C-alpha cells in the first residue's frame, strides 16, 4: 500500500462555521484570523494505491467555480491543484479507478466533475465514485439548511453516467482500504481507513475538521446537522485512534496535516504532530 496527501487549494472561511459555539478566546489559541476575521482552511485529499487500484479520497472544490465563487471562498493554490498534484505522482485522471466521497458537501466533492466543451462530466472518466446511499439521498433532496452546500452538478452527472457506487454502511474497498460510517456532520458521512505495511492511516474528514476537534470532544462545527451524534461518534473513534495509534490526516487543518492522538501527563487528549 502507498498513500500520499494531495493538496487541492486553500480557502478562507468565517470561524463561526468550523467552531460553532466555541468561544473565540479558546479557538484563537489554535488558529489566528486575518484582518477580515476569516480563518484559513486547506482542502487536503488523499491518494491511495492498493491491490492494483488507484484511489482518490475526496476531491476539493474543483475547477468549476465562477468569479463570484472564487471570491466568496477566497480560494488560492499555494501548493497546487488536485490534477496538478496527482500528476506529480504520475497519476492522470484516466488512471484513477475509485473515488471515495466522504460526503457530498461541495468543498469535498467539487472536483468530482469538470467542464468539458461546455458540459459537466466526470473528472475521472474511468472511476467508480463511492458514496453512502443515505448521503446521496440527502444530497438529492436538500432542505433549507443544506441546499447551499449540496450542488447537483458535483454528483448528478456521475449518477447519470452509471458511475456512482452506492454503499449501505461500512464497506471494504480493497484488502487494505475500508470505509466506516461516521455520522454527525451529515447523516451519511464516512471516514476512510487504510491499513498496510504495519501502518494504519485514518482520514476522518469532517468528523474532525481541524486537528483540535479530535482532541476536544465537545467541539463541533456549526455545519454539523447532528452535533450530538458527532460527539458520540467522535468518542468511539478517539478510543480507536488511541488503541491503534493511527496516523490521522486532517482534511482542512493548515497547521497540523498529520498527527497521532495521545494523552498528556494529566490524561487529557492531545494531537502529536507528525512532520
Residue pairs with C-beta under 8 A, 6 or more apart in sequence:
1 48
1 49
1 50
1 176
1 177
1 194
1 195
1 196
1 197
1 199
2 48
2 49
2 50
3 46
3 47
3 48
3 49
3 194
3 201
4 46
4 47
4 89
5 44
5 45
5 46
5 47
5 249
5 257
5 258
6 44
6 45
6 46
6 47
6 56
6 82
6 85
6 86
6 89
7 42
7 43
7 44
7 45
7 79
7 80
7 85
8 43
8 44
8 45
8 59
8 60
8 61
8 77
8 80
8 81
8 82
8 85
8 111
9 42
9 43
9 60
9 61
9 75
9 76
9 77
9 81
9 82
10 40
10 41
10 42
10 43
10 75
10 76
10 77
10 78
10 254
11 40
11 41
11 43
11 61
11 73
11 74
11 75
11 107
12 34
12 36
12 38
12 39
12 40
12 41
12 73
12 74
13 38
13 39
13 41
13 73
14 37
14 38
14 39
15 24
15 27
15 31
15 33
15 37
15 38
15 39
16 222
17 221
17 222
17 223
18 27
18 39
18 41
18 209
18 210
18 213
18 221
18 222
18 223
18 252
19 27
19 219
19 221
19 222
20 219
20 220
20 221
20 222
20 224
20 227
21 222
22 216
22 219
27 212
30 210
30 212
30 255
31 39
31 40
31 210
31 254
31 255
32 39
33 39
34 40
38 74
40 254
41 209
41 252
41 254
42 251
42 252
42 253
42 254
42 257
43 60
43 61
43 107
43 251
43 252
44 249
44 250
44 251
44 252
44 253
44 257
45 56
45 57
45 58
45 59
45 60
45 82
45 111
45 251
46 55
46 56
46 57
46 58
46 192
46 203
46 249
47 54
47 55
47 56
47 57
47 86
47 89
47 91
48 54
48 55
48 56
48 57
48 177
48 194
49 55
50 173
50 174
50 175
50 176
50 177
50 194
50 196
51 174
51 175
51 176
53 97
53 98
53 173
53 174
54 91
54 95
54 96
54 97
54 98
55 96
55 97
55 98
55 99
55 100
55 173
55 174
55 177
56 86
56 96
56 98
56 99
56 100
56 124
56 127
57 99
57 100
57 102
57 192
57 203
58 100
58 101
58 102
58 108
58 109
58 205
58 251
59 82
59 99
59 101
59 108
59 109
59 110
59 111
59 112
59 123
60 82
60 107
60 108
60 110
60 111
61 73
61 75
61 106
61 107
61 110
61 111
62 82
62 110
62 111
62 112
62 113
62 114
62 123
62 154
63 81
63 83
63 111
63 114
63 115
64 110
64 113
64 114
64 115
64 120
64 153
65 73
65 75
65 110
79 85
80 88
82 111
82 123
83 93
83 123
86 92
86 93
86 96
93 123
93 124
93 125
94 124
94 125
94 126
95 126
96 124
96 126
96 127
97 126
97 127
97 128
98 127
98 128
98 129
98 130
98 173
99 112
99 124
99 127
99 128
99 129
99 130
100 129
100 130
100 131
100 173
100 179
100 190
100 192
101 108
101 109
101 112
101 129
101 130
101 131
101 135
101 155
102 108
102 189
102 190
102 191
102 192
102 203
102 205
102 206
102 251
103 109
103 131
103 132
103 135
103 185
103 186
103 188
103 189
103 190
103 205
103 206
104 131
104 135
104 136
104 138
104 139
104 150
104 154
104 155
104 186
105 149
105 150
105 186
105 206
105 223
106 149
106 150
106 151
106 154
107 149
108 205
108 206
108 251
109 154
109 155
110 151
110 154
111 123
112 122
112 123
112 129
112 154
112 155
112 158
113 120
113 121
113 122
113 123
113 153
113 154
113 155
113 157
113 158
114 120
114 121
114 122
114 123
115 121
120 153
120 157
121 157
121 161
122 129
122 157
122 158
122 161
122 163
127 163
128 163
128 164
128 165
129 155
129 158
129 163
129 164
129 165
130 165
130 167
130 171
130 173
130 179
131 155
131 164
131 165
131 166
131 167
131 188
132 166
132 167
132 168
132 169
132 181
132 188
132 189
132 190
133 166
133 167
133 168
133 188
134 187
134 188
135 186
135 187
135 188
135 189
135 190
136 155
136 159
136 164
136 166
136 188
137 188
138 146
138 150
138 186
138 187
138 188
139 150
139 152
139 155
140 150
140 152
140 156
142 149
142 150
145 225
146 225
149 223
155 164
158 164
167 179
167 190
169 181
170 178
170 179
170 180
170 181
171 178
171 179
172 178
173 179
176 194
176 195
176 196
177 192
177 193
177 194
178 192
178 193
178 195
179 190
179 191
179 192
179 193
180 190
180 191
180 192
180 193
181 188
181 189
181 190
182 189
182 190
182 191
182 204
182 205
182 207
182 233
182 237
183 189
183 226
183 229
183 230
183 233
184 207
184 220
184 224
184 225
184 226
184 227
184 228
184 229
184 230
184 231
184 232
184 233
184 234
185 205
185 206
185 207
185 221
185 223
185 224
185 225
185 226
185 230
186 206
186 225
186 226
187 225
187 226
189 205
189 206
189 207
190 205
191 202
191 203
191 204
191 205
191 207
191 237
192 202
192 203
192 205
193 200
193 201
193 202
193 203
193 246
194 200
194 201
194 203
195 201
199 247
200 244
200 245
200 246
200 247
201 246
201 247
201 248
201 249
202 237
202 241
202 244
202 246
202 247
202 248
202 249
203 248
203 249
203 251
204 214
204 237
204 248
204 250
204 251
205 251
206 221
206 223
206 224
206 251
206 252
207 213
207 214
207 230
207 233
207 234
207 237
208 214
208 234
208 248
208 250
209 221
209 250
209 251
209 252
209 253
210 250
210 252
210 253
210 256
211 248
211 250
211 253
211 255
211 256
211 259
211 271
211 273
212 219
212 271
213 219
213 220
213 221
213 234
214 234
214 238
214 241
214 248
214 250
214 261
214 269
214 271
215 261
215 268
215 269
215 270
215 271
216 269
217 231
217 234
217 235
217 238
217 269
218 231
220 227
220 230
220 231
221 227
221 230
224 230
238 261
238 269
240 246
241 248
241 260
241 261
242 261
242 262
242 263
245 260
245 261
246 260
246 261
247 258
247 259
247 260
247 274
248 258
248 259
248 260
248 261
248 271
249 257
249 258
250 256
250 257
250 258
250 259
256 271
256 273
257 274
258 273
258 274
259 271
259 272
259 273
259 274
260 271
260 272
260 274
261 269
261 270
261 271
261 272
262 269
262 270
262 271
262 272
263 269
263 270
264 270
